[in-house]
Amino acid sequence: METTLDRFGRVVIPKRVRDDLGLQPGAVLQIKQHDQKIFMEPSDEEPRMVVKKGVLVFKGAATADIEGAIKDHREKLLGKAASNIRK
């Protein structure tokens, strides 16, 4: 099979391949480079922390600095709120 890289660097995975692998929109893929070749495979892990509608959501087992991530996210939201009040 053949596909084309678009101007944004995106590649469309043919439907037959997506169906065969059970890939759904939002699936996480691992990309590896070896010499002049690119390898792509479905990731076994889902993202552990995602932002949904402006809220930080934790998924899975704790493997990262959760408290630090929450603190950083909270500071960003507070900074955004403060700048909106000043306007």
N, C-alpha and C positions, 0 to 999 in steps of 0.2 A: 504494500500500500504506500501511497505517497500523499503528503499534505504540504501546505505552503505556510511559511512564517509570514505573519502580517507585519505592518510597519511598527506595531507596538510590541513585537516580539512574541505574540501569541501564536499558539498552534492549536488547530482543531483536531481532536482525536476522533477518527472515523466512528460512526454510530455502531458499526458491527463490533469494533474493538471494545467500545464502552459497554455495549450489551454483554459481550462475552465475559468481561471482567466485573460486571455488576457495578460499574462506576455511575454515580449519581452526581448532579450538580453540587458543588461544594466539597467533593471528594479531595482528600489531601494526597498529593503525589510527591514522591521523592525523585529528585533529578540528580544524576551523577554523570560526570564527564570522565572519560578515560581515553587518553590520546586525542584523536580527532572524532570520537564518537560520543553520543549523548544517550544515556539510558534513563528511562522513566518507569517507575513502578508504584503501585498503590502503597500508601503508607499504612503500617499496622496501627499507628497511633493517631488519635484525633487530637486537634489542638486542645490543650488543657484550659487555657483562658482565652475567652473571646469577649468582644464588646457587642452587646445586643441592645439596640435602641438607647445607646449612651450609658448602659450599665455594664460593669465588668462582671462576667459570669464565669465561674470556675467549673470545669468539667473534669472528672477523673480523680485519680489519687494525687495527693500533694507531693510534688517533686521539685517545686520551685519556691522562691521567696514570696509566698502569698501575701504576707503582711506588707512587704515592700511594694509589691505591685498595686495593692489596694491603696496604700499611702500615695504613690505616684499618681494614680488615676484620680484620687480624691483631690489632690493639689491642682491637677489640670482643670478639673471641673470647677473648683473654687476660683481659680484664676480667671476662667472664662466667665463665671457669674459676676465676679468683681469688675471685669472690663465692661460687661453689659450695663452694670449699674452706673458706671462713670459716664456713659454715653448720653 
